[in-house]
Amino acid sequence: MANATLSINDREYSFPVLVGTESEVGIDIGMLRKSTGAITLDPGYGNTGSCTSAITFIDGEKGILRYRGYPIEELAAKASFVEVMYLLVYGVLPTKEQLADFGYRLTQHTLLHEDMKKFYEGFPPSAQPMSVLSTMVASLSTYYSNTEEDTDLNIVRLLAKLKTIAAFSYKKSIGQPFIYPRNDLEFVEDFLHMMFAVPSEPYEVPSAIHEALDMLLILHADHEQNCSTSTVRMVGSSGADLYSAISSGVSALSGPLHGGANMAVIQMLEAIRLDGANYAKYVAKAKDKKDPFRLMGFGHRVYKNFDPRARLIKQACDRVLMQLNRTDPLLDIAKELEQVALKDDYFISRGLYPNLDFYSGIVYRAMGLPTSMFTVLFALGRLPGWIAHWKEMRDTGGRLHRPRQLYTGELIRAYAPAD
């Protein structure tokens, strides 16, 4: 095994170098503080590995994303979201029999306890759907046992119920009655039915929307140690139950710098449209270091190449608008901005390519969803990834997360009572 050497005050310390299956290199500094009395300082954890994981691989330089070894391009083209759920949570693609059994189990747990409907009555009409989602997920822990024996059942329960909670949150926000889940509908189709059907009126889910949403959920299903996933792992490391850990992930995802980014893209495109669709003006503003304006949906914390998910969702976006025979002026602006980014040295040299958020909001708009629901769809997709990480951490005996800090406050002071 190779070692890395650290020199502090003329003393050298050796730490093991670990290599992942994709040749990723990590320095194991687990004994750093005990050996040297020092800690590493890495604001935002951009260079810190908090765990080892067998779930998702990302190569940001090459634009690669794989779930359990399967390229995202293949899964998005050939798999269903339910298959990807099973893959992420259990580590393998299901057989036909396993998939049928898993799908059946999901349909058996979509209903919420009737008492939980009363919770929605306590939320004001203006309540943000993500806040409602987080609250309702946390409340599930009061209805179900959280013993080790119940772990797999609780995983299925949560995967099945989140779409019901999400759809009810939407219906609450627009003042419509809840539509109950149907066992005869496939997972994504059932969710869309609960979202858009109204009592006493027939509703058929458009195939274009069904297919696009299935792909979007797959593309969102996991993304390694991002903010919300790391939050789920940190909360779960305390021994907190599944529902509490996932609720914390929902809360983390709600922030505009994380799951709320696609909402910011739509707001930016709308502002450009209202300014005469003068996209060139806003490109110039983005290049001006003195101008606070930023082009939302460009660049990524991990990807320094084209986000592979963005290519896929752009194609889906075109298909949805064509099949539904809808036009969207914001899409035209988005395409113009994309062409600039792909040809302009300013963007290319900085790796500022369109990311997933850049197009997902356009697709959600085509589906008839308000911007307040965009992040809820993100959470619905990300749920199996969160569960997979929570489960992996529990199964591998992960330790309680407890980061360190460098104190920069006052030196010791004597207390003096006020006169």
Disulfide bonds with the S-S distance in Angstrom:
none
